[in-house]
Amino acid sequence: MTKQKPRQSLAGFSLYRGLGTSIYVLFIIRIINRFGDFVQLLLVLILTGKLNLTPAQAGFFVSLSVAA
């Protein structure tokens, strides 16, 4: 039998093994935060495309959601 090499795409992740739990928690939290940013983009598209609001009105609503 031949020894299989690790997949090349996962080879770079070996650097991150053995890090503390707090690092992994921060990583997950940052991913969730970025999903929130994506939701704001979708909110603008829905407000302008489906509800026919002007860009200024959509910007106002997004500003309110950021401030909340």
PDB file as gemmi writes it, atoms N, CA and C in Angstrom:
CRYST1    1.000    1.000    1.000  90.00  90.00  90.00 P 1                      
ATOM      1  N   MET A   1       0.827  -1.179   0.000  1.00  0.00           N  
ATOM      2  CA  MET A   1       0.000   0.000   0.000  1.00  0.00           C  
ATOM      3  C   MET A   1       0.874   1.245   0.000  1.00  0.00           C  
ATOM      4  N   THR A   2       0.366   2.250  -0.654  1.00  0.00           N  
ATOM      5  CA  THR A   2       1.093   3.518  -0.678  1.00  0.00           C  
ATOM      6  C   THR A   2       0.520   4.460   0.364  1.00  0.00           C  
ATOM      7  N   LYS A   3       1.399   5.248   0.881  1.00  0.00           N  
ATOM      8  CA  LYS A   3       0.970   6.225   1.873  1.00  0.00           C  
ATOM      9  C   LYS A   3       0.349   7.412   1.144  1.00  0.00           C  
ATOM     10  N   GLN A   4      -0.850   7.814   1.581  1.00  0.00           N  
ATOM     11  CA  GLN A   4      -1.518   8.935   0.925  1.00  0.00           C  
ATOM     12  C   GLN A   4      -1.031  10.249   1.523  1.00  0.00           C  
ATOM     13  N   LYS A   5      -0.807  11.214   0.644  1.00  0.00           N  
ATOM     14  CA  LYS A   5      -0.418  12.538   1.102  1.00  0.00           C  
ATOM     15  C   LYS A   5      -1.677  13.281   1.555  1.00  0.00           C  
ATOM     16  N   PRO A   6      -1.536  14.165   2.539  1.00  0.00           N  
ATOM     17  CA  PRO A   6      -2.703  14.968   2.910  1.00  0.00           C  
ATOM     18  C   PRO A   6      -3.106  15.853   1.746  1.00  0.00           C  
ATOM     19  N   ARG A   7      -4.380  16.115   1.680  1.00  0.00           N  
ATOM     20  CA  ARG A   7      -4.848  16.955   0.588  1.00  0.00           C  
ATOM     21  C   ARG A   7      -4.183  18.318   0.668  1.00  0.00           C  
ATOM     22  N   GLN A   8      -3.806  18.817  -0.479  1.00  0.00           N  
ATOM     23  CA  GLN A   8      -3.064  20.072  -0.545  1.00  0.00           C  
ATOM     24  C   GLN A   8      -3.887  21.233   0.000  1.00  0.00           C  
ATOM     25  N   SER A   9      -5.206  21.223  -0.198  1.00  0.00           N  
ATOM     26  CA  SER A   9      -6.013  22.351   0.242  1.00  0.00           C  
ATOM     27  C   SER A   9      -6.093  22.438   1.759  1.00  0.00           C  
ATOM     28  N   LEU A  10      -5.929  21.331   2.467  1.00  0.00           N  
ATOM     29  CA  LEU A  10      -6.005  21.343   3.925  1.00  0.00           C  
ATOM     30  C   LEU A  10      -4.639  21.446   4.589  1.00  0.00           C  
ATOM     31  N   ALA A  11      -3.589  21.418   3.819  1.00  0.00           N  
ATOM     32  CA  ALA A  11      -2.250  21.429   4.393  1.00  0.00           C  
ATOM     33  C   ALA A  11      -1.965  22.731   5.139  1.00  0.00           C  
ATOM     34  N   GLY A  12      -2.488  23.836   4.691  1.00  0.00           N  
ATOM     35  CA  GLY A  12      -2.250  25.118   5.335  1.00  0.00           C  
ATOM     36  C   GLY A  12      -2.926  25.258   6.682  1.00  0.00           C  
ATOM     37  N   PHE A  13      -3.958  24.462   6.930  1.00  0.00           N  
ATOM     38  CA  PHE A  13      -4.687  24.561   8.191  1.00  0.00           C  
ATOM     39  C   PHE A  13      -3.953  23.906   9.351  1.00  0.00           C  
ATOM     40  N   SER A  14      -2.912  23.160   9.075  1.00  0.00           N  
ATOM     41  CA  SER A  14      -2.180  22.510  10.160  1.00  0.00           C  
ATOM     42  C   SER A  14      -1.508  23.538  11.070  1.00  0.00           C  
ATOM     43  N   LEU A  15      -1.296  24.740  10.572  1.00  0.00           N  
ATOM     44  CA  LEU A  15      -0.729  25.808  11.395  1.00  0.00           C  
ATOM     45  C   LEU A  15      -1.627  26.162  12.577  1.00  0.00           C  
ATOM     46  N   TYR A  16      -2.927  25.995  12.396  1.00  0.00           N  
ATOM     47  CA  TYR A  16      -3.890  26.468  13.382  1.00  0.00           C  
ATOM     48  C   TYR A  16      -4.286  25.407  14.398  1.00  0.00           C  
ATOM     49  N   ARG A  17      -3.743  24.222  14.290  1.00  0.00           N  
ATOM     50  CA  ARG A  17      -4.033  23.191  15.288  1.00  0.00           C  
ATOM     51  C   ARG A  17      -3.333  23.539  16.585  1.00  0.00           C  
ATOM     52  N   GLY A  18      -3.986  23.276  17.677  1.00  0.00           N  
ATOM     53  CA  GLY A  18      -3.382  23.501  18.975  1.00  0.00           C  
ATOM     54  C   GLY A  18      -3.527  24.915  19.510  1.00  0.00           C  
ATOM     55  N   LEU A  19      -4.273  25.765  18.811  1.00  0.00           N  
ATOM     56  CA  LEU A  19      -4.512  27.104  19.337  1.00  0.00           C  
ATOM     57  C   LEU A  19      -5.507  27.020  20.487  1.00  0.00           C  
ATOM     58  N   GLY A  20      -5.551  28.045  21.282  1.00  0.00           N  
ATOM     59  CA  GLY A  20      -6.454  28.067  22.420  1.00  0.00           C  
ATOM     60  C   GLY A  20      -7.917  28.144  21.997  1.00  0.00           C  
ATOM     61  N   THR A  21      -8.785  27.735  22.909  1.00  0.00           N  
ATOM     62  CA  THR A  21     -10.222  27.749  22.640  1.00  0.00           C  
ATOM     63  C   THR A  21     -10.714  29.163  22.363  1.00  0.00           C  
ATOM     64  N   SER A  22     -10.157  30.140  23.028  1.00  0.00           N  
ATOM     65  CA  SER A  22     -10.607  31.521  22.835  1.00  0.00           C  
ATOM     66  C   SER A  22     -10.382  31.984  21.397  1.00  0.00           C  
ATOM     67  N   ILE A  23      -9.338  31.511  20.763  1.00  0.00           N  
ATOM     68  CA  ILE A  23      -9.073  31.879  19.367  1.00  0.00           C  
ATOM     69  C   ILE A  23     -10.158  31.311  18.457  1.00  0.00           C  
ATOM     70  N   TYR A  24     -10.543  30.064  18.690  1.00  0.00           N  
ATOM     71  CA  TYR A  24     -11.597  29.455  17.878  1.00  0.00           C  
ATOM     72  C   TYR A  24     -12.932  30.154  18.106  1.00  0.00           C  
ATOM     73  N   VAL A  25     -13.219  30.524  19.343  1.00  0.00           N  
ATOM     74  CA  VAL A  25     -14.468  31.223  19.650  1.00  0.00           C  
ATOM     75  C   VAL A  25     -14.494  32.576  18.950  1.00  0.00           C  
ATOM     76  N   LEU A  26     -13.405  33.308  18.997  1.00  0.00           N  
ATOM     77  CA  LEU A  26     -13.337  34.598  18.306  1.00  0.00           C  
ATOM     78  C   LEU A  26     -13.510  34.440  16.797  1.00  0.00           C  
ATOM     79  N   PHE A  27     -12.953  33.390  16.240  1.00  0.00           N  
ATOM     80  CA  PHE A  27     -13.092  33.132  14.807  1.00  0.00           C  
ATOM     81  C   PHE A  27     -14.556  32.902  14.431  1.00  0.00           C  
ATOM     82  N   ILE A  28     -15.248  32.082  15.209  1.00  0.00           N  
ATOM     83  CA  ILE A  28     -16.664  31.800  14.938  1.00  0.00           C  
ATOM     84  C   ILE A  28     -17.498  33.069  15.088  1.00  0.00           C  
ATOM     85  N   ILE A  29     -17.211  33.860  16.110  1.00  0.00           N  
ATOM     86  CA  ILE A  29     -17.957  35.098  16.329  1.00  0.00           C  
ATOM     87  C   ILE A  29     -17.748  36.065  15.169  1.00  0.00           C  
ATOM     88  N   ARG A  30     -16.532  36.139  14.655  1.00  0.00           N  
ATOM     89  CA  ARG A  30     -16.275  37.031  13.515  1.00  0.00           C  
ATOM     90  C   ARG A  30     -17.022  36.578  12.265  1.00  0.00           C  
ATOM     91  N   ILE A  31     -17.135  35.277  12.065  1.00  0.00           N  
ATOM     92  CA  ILE A  31     -17.897  34.767  10.919  1.00  0.00           C  
ATOM     93  C   ILE A  31     -19.362  35.154  11.052  1.00  0.00           C  
ATOM     94  N   ILE A  32     -19.921  34.982  12.246  1.00  0.00           N  
ATOM     95  CA  ILE A  32     -21.320  35.346  12.472  1.00  0.00           C  
ATOM     96  C   ILE A  32     -21.514  36.847  12.252  1.00  0.00           C  
ATOM     97  N   ASN A  33     -20.570  37.641  12.688  1.00  0.00           N  
ATOM     98  CA  ASN A  33     -20.633  39.088  12.481  1.00  0.00           C  
ATOM     99  C   ASN A  33     -20.650  39.438  10.997  1.00  0.00           C  
ATOM    100  N   ARG A  34     -19.846  38.767  10.212  1.00  0.00           N  
ATOM    101  CA  ARG A  34     -19.796  39.038   8.774  1.00  0.00           C  
ATOM    102  C   ARG A  34     -21.104  38.652   8.093  1.00  0.00           C  
ATOM    103  N   PHE A  35     -21.784  37.616   8.583  1.00  0.00           N  
ATOM    104  CA  PHE A  35     -23.099  37.282   8.041  1.00  0.00           C  
ATOM    105  C   PHE A  35     -24.068  38.434   8.269  1.00  0.00           C  
ATOM    106  N   GLY A  36     -23.946  39.115   9.395  1.00  0.00           N  
ATOM    107  CA  GLY A  36     -24.782  40.282   9.668  1.00  0.00           C  
ATOM    108  C   GLY A  36     -24.549  41.388   8.657  1.00  0.00           C  
ATOM    109  N   ASP A  37     -23.307  41.587   8.260  1.00  0.00           N  
ATOM    110  CA  ASP A  37     -23.010  42.583   7.230  1.00  0.00           C  
ATOM    111  C   ASP A  37     -23.655  42.201   5.904  1.00  0.00           C  
ATOM    112  N   PHE A  38     -23.676  40.922   5.598  1.00  0.00           N  
ATOM    113  CA  PHE A  38     -24.289  40.455   4.358  1.00  0.00           C  
ATOM    114  C   PHE A  38     -25.797  40.679   4.387  1.00  0.00           C  
ATOM    115  N   VAL A  39     -26.408  40.532   5.555  1.00  0.00           N  
ATOM    116  CA  VAL A  39     -27.847  40.757   5.689  1.00  0.00           C  
ATOM    117  C   VAL A  39     -28.177  42.214   5.402  1.00  0.00           C  
ATOM    118  N   GLN A  40     -27.319  43.128   5.817  1.00  0.00           N  
ATOM    119  CA  GLN A  40     -27.556  44.544   5.525  1.00  0.00           C  
ATOM    120  C   GLN A  40     -27.545  44.804   4.024  1.00  0.00           C  
ATOM    121  N   LEU A  41     -26.651  44.170   3.308  1.00  0.00           N  
ATOM    122  CA  LEU A  41     -26.619  44.314   1.856  1.00  0.00           C  
ATOM    123  C   LEU A  41     -27.913  43.796   1.241  1.00  0.00           C  
ATOM    124  N   LEU A  42     -28.372  42.650   1.699  1.00  0.00           N  
ATOM    125  CA  LEU A  42     -29.624  42.106   1.182  1.00  0.00           C  
ATOM    126  C   LEU A  42     -30.803  43.005   1.526  1.00  0.00           C  
ATOM    127  N   LEU A  43     -30.770  43.630   2.699  1.00  0.00           N  
ATOM    128  CA  LEU A  43     -31.833  44.553   3.084  1.00  0.00           C  
ATOM    129  C   LEU A  43     -31.920  45.708   2.098  1.00  0.00           C  
ATOM    130  N   VAL A  44     -30.794  46.252   1.696  1.00  0.00           N  
ATOM    131  CA  VAL A  44     -30.791  47.345   0.719  1.00  0.00           C  
ATOM    132  C   VAL A  44     -31.366  46.871  -0.609  1.00  0.00           C  
ATOM    133  N   LEU A  45     -30.973  45.692  -1.042  1.00  0.00           N  
ATOM    134  CA  LEU A  45     -31.482  45.183  -2.322  1.00  0.00           C  
ATOM    135  C   LEU A  45     -32.982  44.945  -2.275  1.00  0.00           C  
ATOM    136  N   ILE A  46     -33.478  44.438  -1.170  1.00  0.00           N  
ATOM    137  CA  ILE A  46     -34.919  44.195  -1.041  1.00  0.00           C  
ATOM    138  C   ILE A  46     -35.679  45.513  -0.970  1.00  0.00           C  
ATOM    139  N   LEU A  47     -35.171  46.455  -0.191  1.00  0.00           N  
ATOM    140  CA  LEU A  47     -35.862  47.739  -0.053  1.00  0.00           C  
ATOM    141  C   LEU A  47     -35.926  48.492  -1.371  1.00  0.00           C  
ATOM    142  N   THR A  48     -34.859  48.462  -2.149  1.00  0.00           N  
ATOM    143  CA  THR A  48     -34.858  49.206  -3.413  1.00  0.00           C  
ATOM    144  C   THR A  48     -35.492  48.417  -4.553  1.00  0.00           C  
ATOM    145  N   GLY A  49     -35.295  47.110  -4.578  1.00  0.00           N  
ATOM    146  CA  GLY A  49     -35.797  46.307  -5.692  1.00  0.00           C  
ATOM    147  C   GLY A  49     -37.247  45.906  -5.564  1.00  0.00           C  
ATOM    148  N   LYS A  50     -37.635  45.400  -4.404  1.00  0.00           N  
ATOM    149  CA  LYS A  50     -38.994  44.878  -4.226  1.00  0.00           C  
ATOM    150  C   LYS A  50     -39.965  45.932  -3.701  1.00  0.00           C  
ATOM    151  N   LEU A  51     -39.500  46.779  -2.792  1.00  0.00           N  
ATOM    152  CA  LEU A  51     -40.393  47.756  -2.168  1.00  0.00           C  
ATOM    153  C   LEU A  51     -40.323  49.134  -2.820  1.00  0.00           C  
ATOM    154  N   ASN A  52     -39.490  49.257  -3.845  1.00  0.00           N  
ATOM    155  CA  ASN A  52     -39.366  50.482  -4.643  1.00  0.00           C  
ATOM    156  C   ASN A  52     -39.054  51.725  -3.809  1.00  0.00           C  
ATOM    157  N   LEU A  53     -38.218  51.589  -2.808  1.00  0.00           N  
ATOM    158  CA  LEU A  53     -37.759  52.751  -2.060  1.00  0.00           C  
ATOM    159  C   LEU A  53     -36.596  53.390  -2.805  1.00  0.00           C  
ATOM    160  N   THR A  54     -36.416  54.664  -2.583  1.00  0.00           N  
ATOM    161  CA  THR A  54     -35.269  55.343  -3.190  1.00  0.00           C  
ATOM    162  C   THR A  54     -34.004  54.918  -2.448  1.00  0.00           C  
ATOM    163  N   PRO A  55     -32.846  55.084  -3.062  1.00  0.00           N  
ATOM    164  CA  PRO A  55     -31.606  54.751  -2.346  1.00  0.00           C  
ATOM    165  C   PRO A  55     -31.445  55.536  -1.039  1.00  0.00           C  
ATOM    166  N   ALA A  56     -31.918  56.784  -1.013  1.00  0.00           N  
ATOM    167  CA  ALA A  56     -31.819  57.576   0.220  1.00  0.00           C  
ATOM    168  C   ALA A  56     -32.682  56.975   1.323  1.00  0.00           C  
ATOM    169  N   GLN A  57     -33.885  56.541   0.977  1.00  0.00           N  
ATOM    170  CA  GLN A  57     -34.763  55.925   1.976  1.00  0.00           C  
ATOM    171  C   GLN A  57     -34.183  54.604   2.465  1.00  0.00           C  
ATOM    172  N   ALA A  58     -33.669  53.810   1.544  1.00  0.00           N  
ATOM    173  CA  ALA A  58     -33.070  52.531   1.933  1.00  0.00           C  
ATOM    174  C   ALA A  58     -31.856  52.769   2.826  1.00  0.00           C  
ATOM    175  N   GLY A  59     -31.055  53.775   2.499  1.00  0.00           N  
ATOM    176  CA  GLY A  59     -29.905  54.112   3.334  1.00  0.00           C  
ATOM    177  C   GLY A  59     -30.315  54.547   4.722  1.00  0.00           C  
ATOM    178  N   PHE A  60     -31.434  55.259   4.814  1.00  0.00           N  
ATOM    179  CA  PHE A  60     -31.938  55.675   6.121  1.00  0.00           C  
ATOM    180  C   PHE A  60     -32.309  54.464   6.966  1.00  0.00           C  
ATOM    181  N   PHE A  61     -33.014  53.507   6.380  1.00  0.00           N  
ATOM    182  CA  PHE A  61     -33.417  52.317   7.129  1.00  0.00           C  
ATOM    183  C   PHE A  61     -32.215  51.462   7.533  1.00  0.00           C  
ATOM    184  N   VAL A  62     -31.243  51.363   6.667  1.00  0.00           N  
ATOM    185  CA  VAL A  62     -30.038  50.601   7.009  1.00  0.00           C  
ATOM    186  C   VAL A  62     -29.269  51.314   8.118  1.00  0.00           C  
ATOM    187  N   SER A  63     -29.225  52.642   8.058  1.00  0.00           N  
ATOM    188  CA  SER A  63     -28.568  53.398   9.135  1.00  0.00           C  
ATOM    189  C   SER A  63     -29.262  53.169  10.470  1.00  0.00           C  
ATOM    190  N   LEU A  64     -30.583  53.087  10.448  1.00  0.00           N  
ATOM    191  CA  LEU A  64     -31.324  52.795  11.678  1.00  0.00           C  
ATOM    192  C   LEU A  64     -30.988  51.407  12.201  1.00  0.00           C  
ATOM    193  N   SER A  65     -30.852  50.448  11.300  1.00  0.00           N  
ATOM    194  CA  SER A  65     -30.550  49.085  11.749  1.00  0.00           C  
ATOM    195  C   SER A  65     -29.133  48.983  12.308  1.00  0.00           C  
ATOM    196  N   VAL A  66     -28.216  49.784  11.787  1.00  0.00           N  
ATOM    197  CA  VAL A  66     -26.847  49.779  12.301  1.00  0.00           C  
ATOM    198  C   VAL A  66     -26.801  50.446  13.671  1.00  0.00           C  
ATOM    199  N   ALA A  67     -27.569  51.512  13.831  1.00  0.00           N  
ATOM    200  CA  ALA A  67     -27.569  52.253  15.095  1.00  0.00           C  
ATOM    201  C   ALA A  67     -28.256  51.472  16.209  1.00  0.00           C  
ATOM    202  N   ALA A  68     -29.125  50.555  15.856  1.00  0.00           N  
ATOM    203  CA  ALA A  68     -29.886  49.815  16.889  1.00  0.00           C  
ATOM    204  C   ALA A  68     -29.084  48.777  17.583  1.00  0.00           C  
TER     205      ALA A  68                                                      
END                                                                             
